[in-house]
Amino acid sequence: MPRPLRIALVQPNIRDDMAENIAQVSALIRQAAATGAGFVATPENSSFMGRNAAASLAAGKPEAEHPALRAFRDLAAELKIWLLIGSISVRETGANRNANRSYLIDPAGAITAQYDKIHMFDVDLPNGEVFRESNTFAPGDASVLTELPEAKLGLSICYDLRFPGLYRGLAQAGAEIISVPAAFTRNTGEAHWHVLLRARAIETGAFVVAPAMWGDHPGGRQTYGHSLIIDPWGRVLADAGEGVGIAVADIDLDQVAKARAQIPAWQNDPLYSKPTMPATKP
């Protein structure tokens, strides 16, 4: 029997006003939920993008006080949807850097899983852009596999995409859907975004859902957009293109087993460890 699920991805243009960003993302989540999607996902940096590291660091809030997390939890409960907040900046007590943290929220508004981005994007791009995520964010140290009612979900964020071992491990542990919320730069996005996401789907035999940031941001940063939903055979089911909006696709989770039966490479590689299951949070 088919195992259907409608997925919707949110593609905003986030700037340096958190209240305005929460309002924009909330409106897009409502639009996505109105399509009948049971699972909605937002991109990396869903609450704030500052003009420099100092501004981004200052925008980090403790989890219990974070206005974006509170607003999105309330919205998930109101709309009765599973909501993945791709990431927000969270300040831990006593820490000198923030966590770039993804949250899975259930239809009652409870946090059921969280993941801190492991790989930091520290790079000097040929176009002159310089990124030092490690100045603002402390890297996570564990991969995370969690569950939706329909499927097991593996969590990742943006630059993680370039480290295939993480995805192989999630697939070996049972992930049928893998999320890659991102704020990919326009320069690297044009060259690599579609190719890498399709490769991760093919390599793992999993659905890949990649909600992406789009547009111009403070400090001259530009992001690529093109939020994607990709099936286990590497076919693009939905592409939000450029601009603020959403992408929606109906998937059949039975395709995961079919793809993996045809190409069982993910089963034949013993090199990668399995991710940890997160504790459920109240």
C-alpha positions, 0 to 999 in steps of 0.5 A: 500500500502507498504511504503518502505524505504531502510536504511543503517547504518555506522560502523566505527572505530573512533580514536583521529584524527578528519580529519582521522575520517571524511575521514573514515566516509565519505567513509562509507557514500558514500558506504551506499548511493551507495546501494540506501539507502534514509536514512543513519545513523552513530554512536555516537562519529562519529568525535572523541574518545580521550584517556581521558576526557580532550582530548574528552573535547578539541575536542568539537567545536562550531557548526558553526565551527565544521569541521565534521558537515560541511563535513557531511552536504556537503556530504548529499547535494552531495549525496542527502540523509537524513543523521543522524549523530549519535553524535558529540561533540559540545561546546556551548559558555561559557559552561564548558562541551560539548553537545553529539549531534545528527543531522538530515540533509536533502538532501539539507544539512540543519539541520532539527533536533538535540538532546542532549543525556539525560542520561550520562554513569557514571559507573565502570565496572567489567573489570576495565573500568571506564566511567564518561561521565558527566565530559565531556558532559552536559546532554540534557533535552528534547526528540526529535521527528522529521520527514523523508519524509516517517515517524516520527523519534524519536532520542536517543543516546547510554546509553538512551537505558537503559531507556525505558520510553524515547522510550515509550514516543516517540512511543506515540507521533507517532515515527515509527522509533527510532534511537539509535546511540551508542558506546557500550562497548564490555563488555556490548554489548556482554551481552545486546546490541541485547536484549535491542534493540529488547526489545525497538522495541517490546515495541514501535512497531517501527523500531529501527535503531542502528548504532554502533562503533566498535573496539579498541580506544585510552585509551584502550576502546573497542566497540562492533559493531553489528550495527542493524536494527530491525523491530517492531516485534523484528526481526533483519533485518540487523547486521553489526557484527564486523569490519568496514562496513555498514548494509543495510535493506529494511523496510516496514513502514506499519509493524508499524501499524500492530505490534501496532494493535496486541499488543497495549501496547504502547497505553495503558500506560499514564505514559510518556509525549510526546516529543517536536518537534524541531525547524527547523534550517537554 
